[in-house]
Amino acid sequence: MLGVYAGPEFQTIYSNGDVVSFAMAVFEARPLAGTPRPDGDETLEVGYFAPGEVPDNVQPWVRPVLADAFADRTRPHFAPPTWRPPG
C-alpha cells in the first residue's frame, strides 16, 4: 500500500460547477504481462513516467500521490483527518 489520501486538496470543481472530493486507497503495483492501453473513453493516453517526465497537465491532487510513489517510501502515507463534526 502506498497510502490513503483525502481532504480539501483532493477536491476538484469542474467547469459545470460539479464538485468531487476524492478519498483514495492507493496501491503500488508492477505489470506482470501485456501492454497498458487506453479505453478511448475516460482514458485517452497511457504511459510510464520518471519523476521529471510527468506531464504538466495532470490534476493537482495527483502530485502528492506521485511524490510519495517516487520517494520509494517503506511505510504507507496516511493523511491526518481533517473532518470535524459540525457544532
HTML snippet that shows the backbone in 3Dmol.js (N, CA, C, O; Angstrom):
<script src="https://3Dmol.org/build/3Dmol-min.js"></script>
<div id="view" style="width:600px;height:400px;position:relative"></div>
<script>
const pdb = `
ATOM      1  N   MET A   1       0.839  -1.165   0.000  1.00  0.00           N
ATOM      2  CA  MET A   1       0.000   0.000   0.000  1.00  0.00           C
ATOM      3  C   MET A   1       0.887   1.232   0.000  1.00  0.00           C
ATOM      4  O   MET A   1       1.808   1.350   0.808  1.00  0.00           O
ATOM      5  N   LEU A   2       0.600   2.145  -0.912  1.00  0.00           N
ATOM      6  CA  LEU A   2       1.335   3.405  -0.975  1.00  0.00           C
ATOM      7  C   LEU A   2       0.782   4.381   0.053  1.00  0.00           C
ATOM      8  O   LEU A   2       1.549   5.070   0.726  1.00  0.00           O
ATOM      9  N   GLY A   3      -0.539   4.450   0.181  1.00  0.00           N
ATOM     10  CA  GLY A   3      -1.108   5.351   1.170  1.00  0.00           C
ATOM     11  C   GLY A   3      -2.598   5.543   1.001  1.00  0.00           C
ATOM     12  O   GLY A   3      -3.216   5.027   0.070  1.00  0.00           O
ATOM     13  N   VAL A   4      -3.158   6.303   1.932  1.00  0.00           N
ATOM     14  CA  VAL A   4      -4.565   6.701   1.883  1.00  0.00           C
ATOM     15  C   VAL A   4      -4.585   8.220   1.826  1.00  0.00           C
ATOM     16  O   VAL A   4      -3.957   8.889   2.647  1.00  0.00           O
ATOM     17  N   TYR A   5      -5.302   8.755   0.861  1.00  0.00           N
ATOM     18  CA  TYR A   5      -5.302  10.189   0.592  1.00  0.00           C
ATOM     19  C   TYR A   5      -6.728  10.717   0.557  1.00  0.00           C
ATOM     20  O   TYR A   5      -7.606  10.113  -0.059  1.00  0.00           O
ATOM     21  N   ALA A   6      -6.955  11.845   1.220  1.00  0.00           N
ATOM     22  CA  ALA A   6      -8.254  12.518   1.210  1.00  0.00           C
ATOM     23  C   ALA A   6      -8.054  13.901   1.814  1.00  0.00           C
ATOM     24  O   ALA A   6      -6.991  14.204   2.355  1.00  0.00           O
ATOM     25  N   GLY A   7      -9.067  14.721   1.719  1.00  0.00           N
ATOM     26  CA  GLY A   7      -9.010  16.052   2.318  1.00  0.00           C
ATOM     27  C   GLY A   7      -9.247  17.132   1.293  1.00  0.00           C
ATOM     28  O   GLY A   7      -9.477  16.839   0.120  1.00  0.00           O
ATOM     29  N   PRO A   8      -9.193  18.392   1.724  1.00  0.00           N
ATOM     30  CA  PRO A   8      -9.517  19.516   0.835  1.00  0.00           C
ATOM     31  C   PRO A   8      -8.651  19.590  -0.424  1.00  0.00           C
ATOM     32  O   PRO A   8      -9.125  20.017  -1.476  1.00  0.00           O
ATOM     33  N   GLU A   9      -7.389  19.177  -0.322  1.00  0.00           N
ATOM     34  CA  GLU A   9      -6.511  19.249  -1.505  1.00  0.00           C
ATOM     35  C   GLU A   9      -6.850  18.189  -2.546  1.00  0.00           C
ATOM     36  O   GLU A   9      -6.302  18.205  -3.648  1.00  0.00           O
ATOM     37  N   PHE A  10      -7.749  17.272  -2.206  1.00  0.00           N
ATOM     38  CA  PHE A  10      -8.173  16.234  -3.149  1.00  0.00           C
ATOM     39  C   PHE A  10      -9.599  16.488  -3.626  1.00  0.00           C
ATOM     40  O   PHE A  10     -10.371  15.557  -3.855  1.00  0.00           O
ATOM     41  N   GLN A  11      -9.925  17.758  -3.768  1.00  0.00           N
ATOM     42  CA  GLN A  11     -11.241  18.163  -4.259  1.00  0.00           C
ATOM     43  C   GLN A  11     -11.065  18.879  -5.597  1.00  0.00           C
ATOM     44  O   GLN A  11     -10.122  19.647  -5.782  1.00  0.00           O
ATOM     45  N   THR A  12     -11.974  18.620  -6.516  1.00  0.00           N
ATOM     46  CA  THR A  12     -11.955  19.253  -7.837  1.00  0.00           C
ATOM     47  C   THR A  12     -13.318  19.871  -8.101  1.00  0.00           C
ATOM     48  O   THR A  12     -14.353  19.266  -7.820  1.00  0.00           O
ATOM     49  N   ILE A  13     -13.306  21.088  -8.648  1.00  0.00           N
ATOM     50  CA  ILE A  13     -14.545  21.738  -9.082  1.00  0.00           C
ATOM     51  C   ILE A  13     -14.493  21.815 -10.603  1.00  0.00           C
ATOM     52  O   ILE A  13     -13.615  22.462 -11.173  1.00  0.00           O
ATOM     53  N   TYR A  14     -15.438  21.152 -11.248  1.00  0.00           N
ATOM     54  CA  TYR A  14     -15.478  21.116 -12.707  1.00  0.00           C
ATOM     55  C   TYR A  14     -16.118  22.382 -13.269  1.00  0.00           C
ATOM     56  O   TYR A  14     -16.805  23.109 -12.550  1.00  0.00           O
ATOM     57  N   SER A  15     -15.894  22.638 -14.537  1.00  0.00           N
ATOM     58  CA  SER A  15     -16.393  23.857 -15.181  1.00  0.00           C
ATOM     59  C   SER A  15     -17.914  23.979 -15.127  1.00  0.00           C
ATOM     60  O   SER A  15     -18.440  25.089 -15.209  1.00  0.00           O
ATOM     61  N   ASN A  16     -18.628  22.867 -14.992  1.00  0.00           N
ATOM     62  CA  ASN A  16     -20.094  22.929 -14.905  1.00  0.00           C
ATOM     63  C   ASN A  16     -20.577  23.143 -13.470  1.00  0.00           C
ATOM     64  O   ASN A  16     -21.782  23.167 -13.218  1.00  0.00           O
ATOM     65  N   GLY A  17     -19.638  23.300 -12.525  1.00  0.00           N
ATOM     66  CA  GLY A  17     -19.996  23.539 -11.132  1.00  0.00           C
ATOM     67  C   GLY A  17     -20.008  22.300 -10.263  1.00  0.00           C
ATOM     68  O   GLY A  17     -20.098  22.415  -9.041  1.00  0.00           O
ATOM     69  N   ASP A  18     -19.920  21.121 -10.852  1.00  0.00           N
ATOM     70  CA  ASP A  18     -19.886  19.886 -10.066  1.00  0.00           C
ATOM     71  C   ASP A  18     -18.639  19.868  -9.183  1.00  0.00           C
ATOM     72  O   ASP A  18     -17.551  20.247  -9.616  1.00  0.00           O
ATOM     73  N   VAL A  19     -18.814  19.428  -7.956  1.00  0.00           N
ATOM     74  CA  VAL A  19     -17.708  19.317  -7.009  1.00  0.00           C
ATOM     75  C   VAL A  19     -17.504  17.842  -6.682  1.00  0.00           C
ATOM     76  O   VAL A  19     -18.455  17.136  -6.347  1.00  0.00           O
ATOM     77  N   VAL A  20     -16.264  17.385  -6.779  1.00  0.00           N
ATOM     78  CA  VAL A  20     -15.927  15.992  -6.495  1.00  0.00           C
ATOM     79  C   VAL A  20     -14.826  15.979  -5.442  1.00  0.00           C
ATOM     80  O   VAL A  20     -13.821  16.678  -5.579  1.00  0.00           O
ATOM     81  N   SER A  21     -15.012  15.195  -4.402  1.00  0.00           N
ATOM     82  CA  SER A  21     -13.989  15.009  -3.374  1.00  0.00           C
ATOM     83  C   SER A  21     -13.517  13.564  -3.433  1.00  0.00           C
ATOM     84  O   SER A  21     -14.322  12.633  -3.398  1.00  0.00           O
ATOM     85  N   PHE A  22     -12.219  13.389  -3.524  1.00  0.00           N
ATOM     86  CA  PHE A  22     -11.649  12.056  -3.650  1.00  0.00           C
ATOM     87  C   PHE A  22     -11.157  11.547  -2.300  1.00  0.00           C
ATOM     88  O   PHE A  22     -10.547  12.291  -1.533  1.00  0.00           O
ATOM     89  N   ALA A  23     -11.420  10.301  -2.022  1.00  0.00           N
ATOM     90  CA  ALA A  23     -10.806   9.561  -0.923  1.00  0.00           C
ATOM     91  C   ALA A  23     -10.228   8.314  -1.580  1.00  0.00           C
ATOM     92  O   ALA A  23     -10.963   7.488  -2.122  1.00  0.00           O
ATOM     93  N   MET A  24      -8.912   8.186  -1.529  1.00  0.00           N
ATOM     94  CA  MET A  24      -8.254   7.147  -2.315  1.00  0.00           C
ATOM     95  C   MET A  24      -7.368   6.254  -1.459  1.00  0.00           C
ATOM     96  O   MET A  24      -6.585   6.738  -0.643  1.00  0.00           O
ATOM     97  N   ALA A  25      -7.498   4.968  -1.650  1.00  0.00           N
ATOM     98  CA  ALA A  25      -6.530   4.000  -1.146  1.00  0.00           C
ATOM     99  C   ALA A  25      -5.674   3.644  -2.356  1.00  0.00           C
ATOM    100  O   ALA A  25      -6.175   3.071  -3.323  1.00  0.00           O
ATOM    101  N   VAL A  26      -4.385   3.981  -2.307  1.00  0.00           N
ATOM    102  CA  VAL A  26      -3.503   3.827  -3.462  1.00  0.00           C
ATOM    103  C   VAL A  26      -2.515   2.694  -3.192  1.00  0.00           C
ATOM    104  O   VAL A  26      -1.860   2.647  -2.151  1.00  0.00           O
ATOM    105  N   PHE A  27      -2.430   1.792  -4.153  1.00  0.00           N
ATOM    106  CA  PHE A  27      -1.541   0.640  -4.032  1.00  0.00           C
ATOM    107  C   PHE A  27      -0.453   0.716  -5.086  1.00  0.00           C
ATOM    108  O   PHE A  27      -0.684   1.175  -6.205  1.00  0.00           O
ATOM    109  N   GLU A  28       0.722   0.266  -4.723  1.00  0.00           N
ATOM    110  CA  GLU A  28       1.836   0.174  -5.657  1.00  0.00           C
ATOM    111  C   GLU A  28       1.766  -1.189  -6.330  1.00  0.00           C
ATOM    112  O   GLU A  28       1.465  -2.197  -5.690  1.00  0.00           O
ATOM    113  N   ALA A  29       2.046  -1.207  -7.616  1.00  0.00           N
ATOM    114  CA  ALA A  29       1.995  -2.468  -8.368  1.00  0.00           C
ATOM    115  C   ALA A  29       3.012  -2.423  -9.496  1.00  0.00           C
ATOM    116  O   ALA A  29       3.586  -1.376  -9.796  1.00  0.00           O
ATOM    117  N   ARG A  30       3.220  -3.554 -10.101  1.00  0.00           N
ATOM    118  CA  ARG A  30       4.066  -3.601 -11.298  1.00  0.00           C
ATOM    119  C   ARG A  30       3.396  -4.524 -12.304  1.00  0.00           C
ATOM    120  O   ARG A  30       2.724  -5.484 -11.925  1.00  0.00           O
ATOM    121  N   PRO A  31       3.579  -4.232 -13.579  1.00  0.00           N
ATOM    122  CA  PRO A  31       2.930  -5.063 -14.602  1.00  0.00           C
ATOM    123  C   PRO A  31       3.544  -6.458 -14.642  1.00  0.00           C
ATOM    124  O   PRO A  31       4.752  -6.626 -14.480  1.00  0.00           O
ATOM    125  N   LEU A  32       2.700  -7.440 -14.857  1.00  0.00           N
ATOM    126  CA  LEU A  32       3.167  -8.821 -15.000  1.00  0.00           C
ATOM    127  C   LEU A  32       3.317  -9.210 -16.463  1.00  0.00           C
ATOM    128  O   LEU A  32       4.215  -9.970 -16.827  1.00  0.00           O
ATOM    129  N   ALA A  33       2.432  -8.680 -17.295  1.00  0.00           N
ATOM    130  CA  ALA A  33       2.479  -9.009 -18.722  1.00  0.00           C
ATOM    131  C   ALA A  33       1.593  -8.026 -19.476  1.00  0.00           C
ATOM    132  O   ALA A  33       0.783  -7.314 -18.883  1.00  0.00           O
ATOM    133  N   GLY A  34       1.762  -8.002 -20.780  1.00  0.00           N
ATOM    134  CA  GLY A  34       0.905  -7.176 -21.619  1.00  0.00           C
ATOM    135  C   GLY A  34       1.350  -5.729 -21.677  1.00  0.00           C
ATOM    136  O   GLY A  34       2.348  -5.339 -21.070  1.00  0.00           O
ATOM    137  N   THR A  35       0.601  -4.954 -22.407  1.00  0.00           N
ATOM    138  CA  THR A  35       0.874  -3.540 -22.598  1.00  0.00           C
ATOM    139  C   THR A  35      -0.359  -2.744 -22.203  1.00  0.00           C
ATOM    140  O   THR A  35      -1.456  -3.041 -22.676  1.00  0.00           O
ATOM    141  N   PRO A  36      -0.204  -1.729 -21.338  1.00  0.00           N
ATOM    142  CA  PRO A  36      -1.378  -0.930 -20.991  1.00  0.00           C
ATOM    143  C   PRO A  36      -1.891  -0.175 -22.215  1.00  0.00           C
ATOM    144  O   PRO A  36      -1.110   0.273 -23.055  1.00  0.00           O
ATOM    145  N   ARG A  37      -3.205  -0.043 -22.303  1.00  0.00           N
ATOM    146  CA  ARG A  37      -3.763   0.699 -23.439  1.00  0.00           C
ATOM    147  C   ARG A  37      -4.977   1.485 -22.968  1.00  0.00           C
ATOM    148  O   ARG A  37      -5.710   1.031 -22.089  1.00  0.00           O
ATOM    149  N   PRO A  38      -5.193   2.655 -23.544  1.00  0.00           N
ATOM    150  CA  PRO A  38      -6.328   3.491 -23.155  1.00  0.00           C
ATOM    151  C   PRO A  38      -7.648   2.857 -23.557  1.00  0.00           C
ATOM    152  O   PRO A  38      -7.714   2.082 -24.511  1.00  0.00           O
ATOM    153  N   ASP A  39      -8.704   3.197 -22.813  1.00  0.00           N
ATOM    154  CA  ASP A  39     -10.024   2.654 -23.137  1.00  0.00           C
ATOM    155  C   ASP A  39     -10.746   3.489 -24.195  1.00  0.00           C
ATOM    156  O   ASP A  39     -11.792   3.076 -24.695  1.00  0.00           O
ATOM    157  N   GLY A  40     -10.195   4.668 -24.544  1.00  0.00           N
ATOM    158  CA  GLY A  40     -10.796   5.506 -25.579  1.00  0.00           C
ATOM    159  C   GLY A  40     -11.958   6.343 -25.082  1.00  0.00           C
ATOM    160  O   GLY A  40     -12.502   7.151 -25.834  1.00  0.00           O
ATOM    161  N   ASP A  41     -12.347   6.161 -23.825  1.00  0.00           N
ATOM    162  CA  ASP A  41     -13.463   6.925 -23.264  1.00  0.00           C
ATOM    163  C   ASP A  41     -12.944   7.857 -22.170  1.00  0.00           C
ATOM    164  O   ASP A  41     -12.802   9.060 -22.392  1.00  0.00           O
ATOM    165  N   GLU A  42     -12.665   7.310 -21.004  1.00  0.00           N
ATOM    166  CA  GLU A  42     -12.131   8.118 -19.915  1.00  0.00           C
ATOM    167  C   GLU A  42     -10.617   8.253 -19.987  1.00  0.00           C
ATOM    168  O   GLU A  42     -10.059   9.237 -19.502  1.00  0.00           O
ATOM    169  N   THR A  43      -9.955   7.287 -20.581  1.00  0.00           N
ATOM    170  CA  THR A  43      -8.502   7.297 -20.679  1.00  0.00           C
ATOM    171  C   THR A  43      -8.106   7.379 -22.140  1.00  0.00           C
ATOM    172  O   THR A  43      -8.368   6.464 -22.922  1.00  0.00           O
ATOM    173  N   LEU A  44      -7.468   8.496 -22.502  1.00  0.00           N
ATOM    174  CA  LEU A  44      -7.071   8.692 -23.898  1.00  0.00           C
ATOM    175  C   LEU A  44      -5.621   8.315 -24.148  1.00  0.00           C
ATOM    176  O   LEU A  44      -5.252   7.962 -25.269  1.00  0.00           O
ATOM    177  N   GLU A  45      -4.784   8.388 -23.094  1.00  0.00           N
ATOM    178  CA  GLU A  45      -3.378   8.032 -23.229  1.00  0.00           C
ATOM    179  C   GLU A  45      -2.926   7.307 -21.966  1.00  0.00           C
ATOM    180  O   GLU A  45      -3.442   7.560 -20.878  1.00  0.00           O
ATOM    181  N   VAL A  46      -1.962   6.408 -22.118  1.00  0.00           N
ATOM    182  CA  VAL A  46      -1.388   5.671 -21.000  1.00  0.00           C
ATOM    183  C   VAL A  46       0.121   5.706 -21.162  1.00  0.00           C
ATOM    184  O   VAL A  46       0.628   5.594 -22.278  1.00  0.00           O
ATOM    185  N   GLY A  47       0.845   5.861 -20.061  1.00  0.00           N
ATOM    186  CA  GLY A  47       2.292   5.861 -20.168  1.00  0.00           C
ATOM    187  C   GLY A  47       2.955   5.690 -18.816  1.00  0.00           C
ATOM    188  O   GLY A  47       2.315   5.830 -17.774  1.00  0.00           O
ATOM    189  N   TYR A  48       4.227   5.391 -18.843  1.00  0.00           N
ATOM    190  CA  TYR A  48       5.055   5.312 -17.650  1.00  0.00           C
ATOM    191  C   TYR A  48       5.972   6.522 -17.667  1.00  0.00           C
ATOM    192  O   TYR A  48       6.496   6.891 -18.718  1.00  0.00           O
ATOM    193  N   PHE A  49       6.170   7.150 -16.501  1.00  0.00           N
ATOM    194  CA  PHE A  49       6.948   8.377 -16.435  1.00  0.00           C
ATOM    195  C   PHE A  49       7.940   8.335 -15.286  1.00  0.00           C
ATOM    196  O   PHE A  49       7.626   7.845 -14.202  1.00  0.00           O
ATOM    197  N   ALA A  50       9.133   8.849 -15.527  1.00  0.00           N
ATOM    198  CA  ALA A  50      10.103   9.089 -14.465  1.00  0.00           C
ATOM    199  C   ALA A  50       9.692  10.388 -13.764  1.00  0.00           C
ATOM    200  O   ALA A  50       8.891  11.146 -14.310  1.00  0.00           O
ATOM    201  N   PRO A  51      10.223  10.660 -12.570  1.00  0.00           N
ATOM    202  CA  PRO A  51       9.798  11.857 -11.837  1.00  0.00           C
ATOM    203  C   PRO A  51       9.853  13.155 -12.643  1.00  0.00           C
ATOM    204  O   PRO A  51       8.931  13.966 -12.545  1.00  0.00           O
ATOM    205  N   GLY A  52      10.875  13.370 -13.413  1.00  0.00           N
ATOM    206  CA  GLY A  52      10.995  14.608 -14.181  1.00  0.00           C
ATOM    207  C   GLY A  52      10.210  14.629 -15.479  1.00  0.00           C
ATOM    208  O   GLY A  52      10.237  15.630 -16.195  1.00  0.00           O
ATOM    209  N   GLU A  53       9.517  13.554 -15.797  1.00  0.00           N
ATOM    210  CA  GLU A  53       8.799  13.447 -17.072  1.00  0.00           C
ATOM    211  C   GLU A  53       7.281  13.540 -16.937  1.00  0.00           C
ATOM    212  O   GLU A  53       6.574  13.455 -17.942  1.00  0.00           O
ATOM    213  N   VAL A  54       6.762  13.713 -15.719  1.00  0.00           N
ATOM    214  CA  VAL A  54       5.309  13.764 -15.524  1.00  0.00           C
ATOM    215  C   VAL A  54       4.763  14.996 -16.242  1.00  0.00           C
ATOM    216  O   VAL A  54       5.270  16.098 -16.033  1.00  0.00           O
ATOM    217  N   PRO A  55       3.747  14.834 -17.080  1.00  0.00           N
ATOM    218  CA  PRO A  55       3.193  15.974 -17.820  1.00  0.00           C
ATOM    219  C   PRO A  55       2.649  17.057 -16.885  1.00  0.00           C
ATOM    220  O   PRO A  55       2.210  16.771 -15.771  1.00  0.00           O
ATOM    221  N   ASP A  56       2.685  18.290 -17.355  1.00  0.00           N
ATOM    222  CA  ASP A  56       2.193  19.419 -16.568  1.00  0.00           C
ATOM    223  C   ASP A  56       0.679  19.418 -16.410  1.00  0.00           C
ATOM    224  O   ASP A  56       0.156  20.058 -15.497  1.00  0.00           O
ATOM    225  N   ASN A  57      -0.031  18.714 -17.278  1.00  0.00           N
ATOM    226  CA  ASN A  57      -1.492  18.801 -17.275  1.00  0.00           C
ATOM    227  C   ASN A  57      -2.180  17.773 -16.373  1.00  0.00           C
ATOM    228  O   ASN A  57      -3.380  17.547 -16.525  1.00  0.00           O
ATOM    229  N   VAL A  58      -1.458  17.142 -15.439  1.00  0.00           N
ATOM    230  CA  VAL A  58      -2.128  16.232 -14.507  1.00  0.00           C
ATOM    231  C   VAL A  58      -2.896  17.059 -13.477  1.00  0.00           C
ATOM    232  O   VAL A  58      -2.531  18.198 -13.188  1.00  0.00           O
ATOM    233  N   GLN A  59      -3.950  16.481 -12.932  1.00  0.00           N
ATOM    234  CA  GLN A  59      -4.733  17.171 -11.907  1.00  0.00           C
ATOM    235  C   GLN A  59      -3.846  17.475 -10.697  1.00  0.00           C
ATOM    236  O   GLN A  59      -2.980  16.668 -10.360  1.00  0.00           O
ATOM    237  N   PRO A  60      -4.044  18.623 -10.035  1.00  0.00           N
ATOM    238  CA  PRO A  60      -3.195  18.982  -8.886  1.00  0.00           C
ATOM    239  C   PRO A  60      -3.191  17.934  -7.776  1.00  0.00           C
ATOM    240  O   PRO A  60      -2.175  17.764  -7.101  1.00  0.00           O
ATOM    241  N   TRP A  61      -4.302  17.227  -7.572  1.00  0.00           N
ATOM    242  CA  TRP A  61      -4.361  16.242  -6.494  1.00  0.00           C
ATOM    243  C   TRP A  61      -3.519  15.001  -6.795  1.00  0.00           C
ATOM    244  O   TRP A  61      -3.283  14.187  -5.902  1.00  0.00           O
ATOM    245  N   VAL A  62      -3.073  14.852  -8.021  1.00  0.00           N
ATOM    246  CA  VAL A  62      -2.232  13.704  -8.378  1.00  0.00           C
ATOM    247  C   VAL A  62      -0.799  13.899  -7.871  1.00  0.00           C
ATOM    248  O   VAL A  62      -0.121  12.923  -7.548  1.00  0.00           O
ATOM    249  N   ARG A  63      -0.343  15.127  -7.800  1.00  0.00           N
ATOM    250  CA  ARG A  63       1.062  15.410  -7.466  1.00  0.00           C
ATOM    251  C   ARG A  63       1.507  14.865  -6.106  1.00  0.00           C
ATOM    252  O   ARG A  63       2.581  14.268  -6.036  1.00  0.00           O
ATOM    253  N   PRO A  64       0.733  15.040  -5.008  1.00  0.00           N
ATOM    254  CA  PRO A  64       1.208  14.466  -3.741  1.00  0.00           C
ATOM    255  C   PRO A  64       1.288  12.940  -3.762  1.00  0.00           C
ATOM    256  O   PRO A  64       2.143  12.354  -3.098  1.00  0.00           O
ATOM    257  N   VAL A  65       0.414  12.304  -4.511  1.00  0.00           N
ATOM    258  CA  VAL A  65       0.457  10.841  -4.622  1.00  0.00           C
ATOM    259  C   VAL A  65       1.717  10.429  -5.385  1.00  0.00           C
ATOM    260  O   VAL A  65       2.416   9.499  -4.982  1.00  0.00           O
ATOM    261  N   LEU A  66       2.000  11.121  -6.482  1.00  0.00           N
ATOM    262  CA  LEU A  66       3.205  10.812  -7.257  1.00  0.00           C
ATOM    263  C   LEU A  66       4.469  11.065  -6.444  1.00  0.00           C
ATOM    264  O   LEU A  66       5.432  10.305  -6.542  1.00  0.00           O
ATOM    265  N   ALA A  67       4.473  12.129  -5.643  1.00  0.00           N
ATOM    266  CA  ALA A  67       5.649  12.422  -4.811  1.00  0.00           C
ATOM    267  C   ALA A  67       5.939  11.253  -3.873  1.00  0.00           C
ATOM    268  O   ALA A  67       7.095  10.870  -3.695  1.00  0.00           O
ATOM    269  N   ASP A  68       4.899  10.691  -3.278  1.00  0.00           N
ATOM    270  CA  ASP A  68       5.101   9.532  -2.405  1.00  0.00           C
ATOM    271  C   ASP A  68       5.541   8.306  -3.203  1.00  0.00           C
ATOM    272  O   ASP A  68       6.388   7.540  -2.743  1.00  0.00           O
ATOM    273  N   ALA A  69       4.979   8.118  -4.382  1.00  0.00           N
ATOM    274  CA  ALA A  69       5.356   6.968  -5.212  1.00  0.00           C
ATOM    275  C   ALA A  69       6.825   7.053  -5.620  1.00  0.00           C
ATOM    276  O   ALA A  69       7.542   6.054  -5.572  1.00  0.00           O
ATOM    277  N   PHE A  70       7.270   8.230  -6.015  1.00  0.00           N
ATOM    278  CA  PHE A  70       8.651   8.394  -6.454  1.00  0.00           C
ATOM    279  C   PHE A  70       9.631   8.413  -5.282  1.00  0.00           C
ATOM    280  O   PHE A  70      10.825   8.188  -5.477  1.00  0.00           O
ATOM    281  N   ALA A  71       9.144   8.680  -4.064  1.00  0.00           N
ATOM    282  CA  ALA A  71      10.020   8.714  -2.889  1.00  0.00           C
ATOM    283  C   ALA A  71      10.417   7.313  -2.441  1.00  0.00           C
ATOM    284  O   ALA A  71      11.334   7.160  -1.634  1.00  0.00           O
ATOM    285  N   ASP A  72       9.740   6.293  -2.952  1.00  0.00           N
ATOM    286  CA  ASP A  72      10.051   4.900  -2.617  1.00  0.00           C
ATOM    287  C   ASP A  72      10.040   4.679  -1.102  1.00  0.00           C
ATOM    288  O   ASP A  72      10.975   4.114  -0.534  1.00  0.00           O
ATOM    289  N   ARG A  73       8.976   5.130  -0.473  1.00  0.00           N
ATOM    290  CA  ARG A  73       8.833   5.001   0.983  1.00  0.00           C
ATOM    291  C   ARG A  73       8.638   3.540   1.381  1.00  0.00           C
ATOM    292  O   ARG A  73       8.116   2.733   0.611  1.00  0.00           O
ATOM    293  N   THR A  74       9.064   3.224   2.583  1.00  0.00           N
ATOM    294  CA  THR A  74       8.858   1.867   3.088  1.00  0.00           C
ATOM    295  C   THR A  74       7.586   1.767   3.920  1.00  0.00           C
ATOM    296  O   THR A  74       7.113   0.665   4.198  1.00  0.00           O
ATOM    297  N   ARG A  75       7.025   2.919   4.323  1.00  0.00           N
ATOM    298  CA  ARG A  75       5.788   2.926   5.103  1.00  0.00           C
ATOM    299  C   ARG A  75       4.715   3.678   4.336  1.00  0.00           C
ATOM    300  O   ARG A  75       5.024   4.654   3.652  1.00  0.00           O
ATOM    301  N   PRO A  76       3.467   3.254   4.428  1.00  0.00           N
ATOM    302  CA  PRO A  76       2.385   3.943   3.724  1.00  0.00           C
ATOM    303  C   PRO A  76       2.132   5.343   4.283  1.00  0.00           C
ATOM    304  O   PRO A  76       2.401   5.626   5.450  1.00  0.00           O
ATOM    305  N   HIS A  77       1.613   6.199   3.422  1.00  0.00           N
ATOM    306  CA  HIS A  77       1.221   7.557   3.810  1.00  0.00           C
ATOM    307  C   HIS A  77      -0.230   7.531   4.278  1.00  0.00           C
ATOM    308  O   HIS A  77      -1.098   7.010   3.578  1.00  0.00           O
ATOM    309  N   PHE A  78      -0.491   8.078   5.434  1.00  0.00           N
ATOM    310  CA  PHE A  78      -1.859   8.248   5.921  1.00  0.00           C
ATOM    311  C   PHE A  78      -2.023   9.705   6.322  1.00  0.00           C
ATOM    312  O   PHE A  78      -1.411  10.159   7.289  1.00  0.00           O
ATOM    313  N   ALA A  79      -2.843  10.433   5.585  1.00  0.00           N
ATOM    314  CA  ALA A  79      -3.076  11.840   5.891  1.00  0.00           C
ATOM    315  C   ALA A  79      -3.857  11.951   7.193  1.00  0.00           C
ATOM    316  O   ALA A  79      -4.766  11.156   7.432  1.00  0.00           O
ATOM    317  N   PRO A  80      -3.520  12.923   8.042  1.00  0.00           N
ATOM    318  CA  PRO A  80      -4.302  13.095   9.262  1.00  0.00           C
ATOM    319  C   PRO A  80      -5.725  13.530   8.922  1.00  0.00           C
ATOM    320  O   PRO A  80      -5.943  14.188   7.905  1.00  0.00           O
ATOM    321  N   PRO A  81      -6.689  13.172   9.759  1.00  0.00           N
ATOM    322  CA  PRO A  81      -8.072  13.545   9.454  1.00  0.00           C
ATOM    323  C   PRO A  81      -8.259  15.055   9.493  1.00  0.00           C
ATOM    324  O   PRO A  81      -7.669  15.742  10.326  1.00  0.00           O
ATOM    325  N   THR A  82      -9.083  15.562   8.587  1.00  0.00           N
ATOM    326  CA  THR A  82      -9.371  16.999   8.544  1.00  0.00           C
ATOM    327  C   THR A  82     -10.839  17.290   8.818  1.00  0.00           C
ATOM    328  O   THR A  82     -11.195  18.442   9.062  1.00  0.00           O
ATOM    329  N   TRP A  83     -11.696  16.282   8.785  1.00  0.00           N
ATOM    330  CA  TRP A  83     -13.119  16.495   9.004  1.00  0.00           C
ATOM    331  C   TRP A  83     -13.399  16.631  10.491  1.00  0.00           C
ATOM    332  O   TRP A  83     -12.851  15.897  11.314  1.00  0.00           O
ATOM    333  N   ARG A  84     -14.249  17.568  10.814  1.00  0.00           N
ATOM    334  CA  ARG A  84     -14.698  17.744  12.189  1.00  0.00           C
ATOM    335  C   ARG A  84     -16.215  17.796  12.190  1.00  0.00           C
ATOM    336  O   ARG A  84     -16.806  18.352  11.265  1.00  0.00           O
ATOM    337  N   PRO A  85     -16.861  17.232  13.203  1.00  0.00           N
ATOM    338  CA  PRO A  85     -18.322  17.298  13.245  1.00  0.00           C
ATOM    339  C   PRO A  85     -18.788  18.740  13.406  1.00  0.00           C
ATOM    340  O   PRO A  85     -18.136  19.535  14.082  1.00  0.00           O
ATOM    341  N   PRO A  86     -19.924  19.078  12.783  1.00  0.00           N
ATOM    342  CA  PRO A  86     -20.423  20.447  12.918  1.00  0.00           C
ATOM    343  C   PRO A  86     -20.814  20.758  14.366  1.00  0.00           C
ATOM    344  O   PRO A  86     -21.215  19.883  15.133  1.00  0.00           O
ATOM    345  N   GLY A  87     -20.679  22.032  14.700  1.00  0.00           N
ATOM    346  CA  GLY A  87     -21.137  22.473  16.019  1.00  0.00           C
ATOM    347  C   GLY A  87     -20.072  22.661  16.945  1.00  0.00           C
ATOM    348  O   GLY A  87     -20.312  23.031  18.094  1.00  0.00           O
TER     349      GLY A  87
END
`;
const viewer = $3Dmol.createViewer("view");
viewer.addModel(pdb, "pdb");
viewer.setStyle({}, {cartoon: {color: "spectrum"}});
viewer.zoomTo();
viewer.render();
</script>
